[in-house]
Amino acid sequence: MLIGSKNVSVMIGPYSRSHVMAAEFLGLPFLLTSEPEDDYFRKSSAVSVYPSMRIHFQIIGDLVRLKNWTSVAVLYDTNEG
């Protein structure tokens, strides 16, 4: 399926520099659903709808208080491992 042959108004998905570049080439806005891995997206028309780390930590704090937990561990992964 070719995007040009369909009625596509927006691209939505996880960050990928090649996806951002493709959206720009096609003249489409790109909504990022994951944290951008580099600053390339800042130079593009891509829009991040991924919550900031501040919001993530607020949510974790709210959950800890709601559940009356006395400790919590946050595990995460990066592309670097």
mmCIF file of the C-alpha atoms, coordinates in Angstrom:
data_MODEL
# 
_entry.id   MODEL 
# 
loop_
_atom_site.group_PDB 
_atom_site.id 
_atom_site.type_symbol 
_atom_site.label_atom_id 
_atom_site.label_alt_id 
_atom_site.label_comp_id 
_atom_site.label_asym_id 
_atom_site.label_entity_id 
_atom_site.label_seq_id 
_atom_site.pdbx_PDB_ins_code 
_atom_site.Cartn_x 
_atom_site.Cartn_y 
_atom_site.Cartn_z 
_atom_site.occupancy 
_atom_site.B_iso_or_equiv 
_atom_site.pdbx_formal_charge 
_atom_site.auth_seq_id 
_atom_site.auth_comp_id 
_atom_site.auth_asym_id 
_atom_site.auth_atom_id 
_atom_site.pdbx_PDB_model_num 
ATOM 1  C CA . MET A 1 1  ? 0.000  0.000  0.000  1.00 0.00 ? 1  MET A CA 1 
ATOM 2  C CA . LEU A 1 2  ? 1.362  3.384  -0.970 1.00 0.00 ? 2  LEU A CA 1 
ATOM 3  C CA . ILE A 1 3  ? 0.524  6.273  1.326  1.00 0.00 ? 3  ILE A CA 1 
ATOM 4  C CA . GLY A 1 4  ? 0.263  8.611  -1.650 1.00 0.00 ? 4  GLY A CA 1 
ATOM 5  C CA . SER A 1 5  ? -2.578 6.539  -3.081 1.00 0.00 ? 5  SER A CA 1 
ATOM 6  C CA . LYS A 1 6  ? -4.638 6.730  0.152  1.00 0.00 ? 6  LYS A CA 1 
ATOM 7  C CA . ASN A 1 7  ? -6.378 9.598  1.909  1.00 0.00 ? 7  ASN A CA 1 
ATOM 8  C CA . VAL A 1 8  ? -3.889 9.959  4.795  1.00 0.00 ? 8  VAL A CA 1 
ATOM 9  C CA . SER A 1 9  ? -4.041 13.085 6.953  1.00 0.00 ? 9  SER A CA 1 
ATOM 10 C CA . VAL A 1 10 ? -1.565 12.321 9.746  1.00 0.00 ? 10 VAL A CA 1 
ATOM 11 C CA . MET A 1 11 ? 1.054  9.767  10.778 1.00 0.00 ? 11 MET A CA 1 
ATOM 12 C CA . ILE A 1 12 ? 0.973  8.497  14.378 1.00 0.00 ? 12 ILE A CA 1 
ATOM 13 C CA . GLY A 1 13 ? 3.554  6.200  15.945 1.00 0.00 ? 13 GLY A CA 1 
ATOM 14 C CA . PRO A 1 14 ? 6.739  5.724  17.940 1.00 0.00 ? 14 PRO A CA 1 
ATOM 15 C CA . TYR A 1 15 ? 9.717  7.952  17.233 1.00 0.00 ? 15 TYR A CA 1 
ATOM 16 C CA . SER A 1 16 ? 11.907 7.038  14.319 1.00 0.00 ? 16 SER A CA 1 
ATOM 17 C CA . ARG A 1 17 ? 14.027 9.568  12.481 1.00 0.00 ? 17 ARG A CA 1 
ATOM 18 C CA . SER A 1 18 ? 13.166 7.877  9.183  1.00 0.00 ? 18 SER A CA 1 
ATOM 19 C CA . HIS A 1 19 ? 9.435  8.062  9.959  1.00 0.00 ? 19 HIS A CA 1 
ATOM 20 C CA . VAL A 1 20 ? 9.722  11.768 10.784 1.00 0.00 ? 20 VAL A CA 1 
ATOM 21 C CA . MET A 1 21 ? 11.618 12.338 7.539  1.00 0.00 ? 21 MET A CA 1 
ATOM 22 C CA . ALA A 1 22 ? 8.989  10.381 5.567  1.00 0.00 ? 22 ALA A CA 1 
ATOM 23 C CA . ALA A 1 23 ? 6.170  12.430 7.104  1.00 0.00 ? 23 ALA A CA 1 
ATOM 24 C CA . GLU A 1 24 ? 7.984  15.646 6.206  1.00 0.00 ? 24 GLU A CA 1 
ATOM 25 C CA . PHE A 1 25 ? 8.543  14.423 2.640  1.00 0.00 ? 25 PHE A CA 1 
ATOM 26 C CA . LEU A 1 26 ? 4.823  13.613 2.324  1.00 0.00 ? 26 LEU A CA 1 
ATOM 27 C CA . GLY A 1 27 ? 3.792  16.905 3.946  1.00 0.00 ? 27 GLY A CA 1 
ATOM 28 C CA . LEU A 1 28 ? 2.052  15.112 6.822  1.00 0.00 ? 28 LEU A CA 1 
ATOM 29 C CA . PRO A 1 29 ? 2.135  15.942 10.517 1.00 0.00 ? 29 PRO A CA 1 
ATOM 30 C CA . PHE A 1 30 ? 3.649  13.180 12.655 1.00 0.00 ? 30 PHE A CA 1 
ATOM 31 C CA . LEU A 1 31 ? 2.422  12.600 16.230 1.00 0.00 ? 31 LEU A CA 1 
ATOM 32 C CA . LEU A 1 32 ? 5.083  10.870 18.311 1.00 0.00 ? 32 LEU A CA 1 
ATOM 33 C CA . THR A 1 33 ? 3.835  8.256  20.777 1.00 0.00 ? 33 THR A CA 1 
ATOM 34 C CA . SER A 1 34 ? 7.243  7.586  22.316 1.00 0.00 ? 34 SER A CA 1 
ATOM 35 C CA . GLU A 1 35 ? 10.031 9.727  23.681 1.00 0.00 ? 35 GLU A CA 1 
ATOM 36 C CA . PRO A 1 36 ? 12.236 11.132 20.900 1.00 0.00 ? 36 PRO A CA 1 
ATOM 37 C CA . GLU A 1 37 ? 15.727 9.620  20.961 1.00 0.00 ? 37 GLU A CA 1 
ATOM 38 C CA . ASP A 1 38 ? 17.518 12.650 19.538 1.00 0.00 ? 38 ASP A CA 1 
ATOM 39 C CA . ASP A 1 39 ? 16.935 16.316 18.742 1.00 0.00 ? 39 ASP A CA 1 
ATOM 40 C CA . TYR A 1 40 ? 16.104 15.801 15.069 1.00 0.00 ? 40 TYR A CA 1 
ATOM 41 C CA . PHE A 1 41 ? 12.361 15.963 15.777 1.00 0.00 ? 41 PHE A CA 1 
ATOM 42 C CA . ARG A 1 42 ? 12.770 19.508 17.180 1.00 0.00 ? 42 ARG A CA 1 
ATOM 43 C CA . LYS A 1 43 ? 13.745 20.696 13.690 1.00 0.00 ? 43 LYS A CA 1 
ATOM 44 C CA . SER A 1 44 ? 10.746 18.988 12.112 1.00 0.00 ? 44 SER A CA 1 
ATOM 45 C CA . SER A 1 45 ? 6.987  19.402 12.181 1.00 0.00 ? 45 SER A CA 1 
ATOM 46 C CA . ALA A 1 46 ? 6.635  16.324 14.421 1.00 0.00 ? 46 ALA A CA 1 
ATOM 47 C CA . VAL A 1 47 ? 4.678  16.789 17.641 1.00 0.00 ? 47 VAL A CA 1 
ATOM 48 C CA . SER A 1 48 ? 5.365  14.718 20.732 1.00 0.00 ? 48 SER A CA 1 
ATOM 49 C CA . VAL A 1 49 ? 2.218  13.553 22.516 1.00 0.00 ? 49 VAL A CA 1 
ATOM 50 C CA . TYR A 1 50 ? 4.367  11.451 24.847 1.00 0.00 ? 50 TYR A CA 1 
ATOM 51 C CA . PRO A 1 51 ? 4.164  12.641 28.469 1.00 0.00 ? 51 PRO A CA 1 
ATOM 52 C CA . SER A 1 52 ? 7.235  14.332 29.927 1.00 0.00 ? 52 SER A CA 1 
ATOM 53 C CA . MET A 1 53 ? 9.301  12.582 32.591 1.00 0.00 ? 53 MET A CA 1 
ATOM 54 C CA . ARG A 1 54 ? 7.914  15.076 35.116 1.00 0.00 ? 54 ARG A CA 1 
ATOM 55 C CA . ILE A 1 55 ? 4.398  13.777 34.429 1.00 0.00 ? 55 ILE A CA 1 
ATOM 56 C CA . HIS A 1 56 ? 5.593  10.154 34.683 1.00 0.00 ? 56 HIS A CA 1 
ATOM 57 C CA . PHE A 1 57 ? 7.105  10.837 38.104 1.00 0.00 ? 57 PHE A CA 1 
ATOM 58 C CA . GLN A 1 58 ? 3.966  12.643 39.278 1.00 0.00 ? 58 GLN A CA 1 
ATOM 59 C CA . ILE A 1 59 ? 1.874  9.614  38.293 1.00 0.00 ? 59 ILE A CA 1 
ATOM 60 C CA . ILE A 1 60 ? 4.255  7.224  40.073 1.00 0.00 ? 60 ILE A CA 1 
ATOM 61 C CA . GLY A 1 61 ? 4.166  9.425  43.197 1.00 0.00 ? 61 GLY A CA 1 
ATOM 62 C CA . ASP A 1 62 ? 0.362  9.567  43.120 1.00 0.00 ? 62 ASP A CA 1 
ATOM 63 C CA . LEU A 1 63 ? 0.180  5.769  42.814 1.00 0.00 ? 63 LEU A CA 1 
ATOM 64 C CA . VAL A 1 64 ? 2.627  5.260  45.709 1.00 0.00 ? 64 VAL A CA 1 
ATOM 65 C CA . ARG A 1 65 ? 0.534  7.548  47.936 1.00 0.00 ? 65 ARG A CA 1 
ATOM 66 C CA . LEU A 1 66 ? -2.773 5.988  46.827 1.00 0.00 ? 66 LEU A CA 1 
ATOM 67 C CA . LYS A 1 67 ? -1.527 2.451  47.577 1.00 0.00 ? 67 LYS A CA 1 
ATOM 68 C CA . ASN A 1 68 ? 0.296  3.508  50.764 1.00 0.00 ? 68 ASN A CA 1 
ATOM 69 C CA . TRP A 1 69 ? 3.462  1.813  49.537 1.00 0.00 ? 69 TRP A CA 1 
ATOM 70 C CA . THR A 1 70 ? 6.618  2.413  51.560 1.00 0.00 ? 70 THR A CA 1 
ATOM 71 C CA . SER A 1 71 ? 9.016  1.789  48.673 1.00 0.00 ? 71 SER A CA 1 
ATOM 72 C CA . VAL A 1 72 ? 8.977  1.545  44.906 1.00 0.00 ? 72 VAL A CA 1 
ATOM 73 C CA . ALA A 1 73 ? 11.415 0.536  42.158 1.00 0.00 ? 73 ALA A CA 1 
ATOM 74 C CA . VAL A 1 74 ? 11.308 1.922  38.627 1.00 0.00 ? 74 VAL A CA 1 
ATOM 75 C CA . LEU A 1 75 ? 12.818 -0.243 35.896 1.00 0.00 ? 75 LEU A CA 1 
ATOM 76 C CA . TYR A 1 76 ? 13.462 1.182  32.478 1.00 0.00 ? 76 TYR A CA 1 
ATOM 77 C CA . ASP A 1 77 ? 15.338 0.368  29.307 1.00 0.00 ? 77 ASP A CA 1 
ATOM 78 C CA . THR A 1 78 ? 17.133 2.477  26.746 1.00 0.00 ? 78 THR A CA 1 
ATOM 79 C CA . ASN A 1 79 ? 18.466 1.768  23.283 1.00 0.00 ? 79 ASN A CA 1 
ATOM 80 C CA . GLU A 1 80 ? 21.923 1.606  24.828 1.00 0.00 ? 80 GLU A CA 1 
ATOM 81 C CA . GLY A 1 81 ? 20.788 -1.289 27.036 1.00 0.00 ? 81 GLY A CA 1 
# 
